[in-house]
Amino acid sequence: MSTSTPSDQPAASVLVINSGSSSIKYQLVDPDSGQAIASGIVEQIGEGVGSVKHVALGSTTRRELPVPDHAEGLRIVLGLFDEIGPDLEAAHVVAVGHRVVQGGALFDGPVLVDAEVERLIEELAPLAPLHNPANLTGIRVAQALLPDVPHVVVFDTAFFRHLPDAAATYAIDADVAAAHRVRRYGAHGTSHQYVSRQVAELVGRPLEDLNQIVLHLGNGASASAVRGGVAAETSMGLTPLEGLVMGTRSGDIDPAVVFHLHRNAGMSIDEIDDLLNRRSGIKGLSGVNDFRALHDLVEQGDAGARLALDVYLHRLRKYIGAYYAVLGRVDVIAFTAGVGENDDIVRAGVLTGLEGLGIEVDLERNAGRKSQPTVISPDGARVTVMVVPTNEELAIARQALEVVGA
Ligand code: AMP
């Protein structure tokens, strides 16, 4: 029998922070149990009236108030921990883990924040102009407010840092590419790594023996081919725009579309950037970007929505075929993130007709949302198809803990 700390006072916890350009998401994680002790989000930073949501101790607190900048946003968050709880001191926060989107070719794992790391995150900002500066602001503000705790950075690109050159290289002038760091970095790496490791535990086989295709299908979406725990391919490239069709992003597109729209439609580069990142994908084709709304429209006979779903599934199926060829043999296909975990229509739709590749779905097992890891292929199938809920915050917390050696 354990006589140790009560459940709301873990032996050690990690505060995970994900700073966006106008938001701060946070979660206080117990890395042992994997539970979120508290979580929340500050939104509309710098936009007149901001909104704050803090979920802790069984209740949700919402506030609307001015949040002029990230420093104030984080001060408000720490104030909510003081006022509502849980008490951060009692929670024994041993590290703050920061998500950073772009680590370029410089980082292949988590690192302790120091002046040089900050400088490099800044240096990589041209590759992620919306994200890295916001991430860095979050790091600096958090360090100022929590100076006694070590801060660790976990890069979204790290898992893909050692993609084979054949997968990471764009076939463009090599000098131009080198001068401007143009190559494929991938994204969602924390999720792909976490899910592929979970899969090995769940199927009870060594990670080194498994060839996997991981499908992270959320509002952003990416696929990866993982051979023996090492990333062999991924669908996102220089930025998270490449690859699968997403909620609002086009994914793969002929680059000449950009020249065409610029030269013949008079659109500026910024307008085309906005078009491809925010007005494309499922939303561009159907008007909605949430899959629940998309399915409603399909049921009502909406032709645009039907086409959007067909384009989405077609692209996804192409990637599965491509990654099958990259890996040569596939043991597991794992679905994760908002759509992957919850949308049985997408899961069944994309795998239908792939029996020739040993890929089958048991429709009864597939039915419904999955909040727990679930095998959805029939017993004895050549490829095990599973749903494995992702948990990027827990993955960041555990990596931060490894770095600080707690
Ligand atoms: P994420 O980016 O991983 O948080 O995923 C968010 C997306 O998951 C939403 O935009 C929806 O499209 C999708 N999603 C969430 N819940 C469901 C559900 N019950 N059924 C289908 N799709 C869902």
Boltz pocket constraint, residues with backbone or C-beta under 6 A from the ligand:
constraints:
  - pocket:
      binder: B
      contacts: [[A, 217], [A, 218], [A, 219], [A, 220], [A, 247], [A, 289], [A, 290], [A, 291], [A, 292], [A, 337], [A, 338], [A, 339], [A, 342], [A, 343], [A, 369]]
      max_distance: 6.0
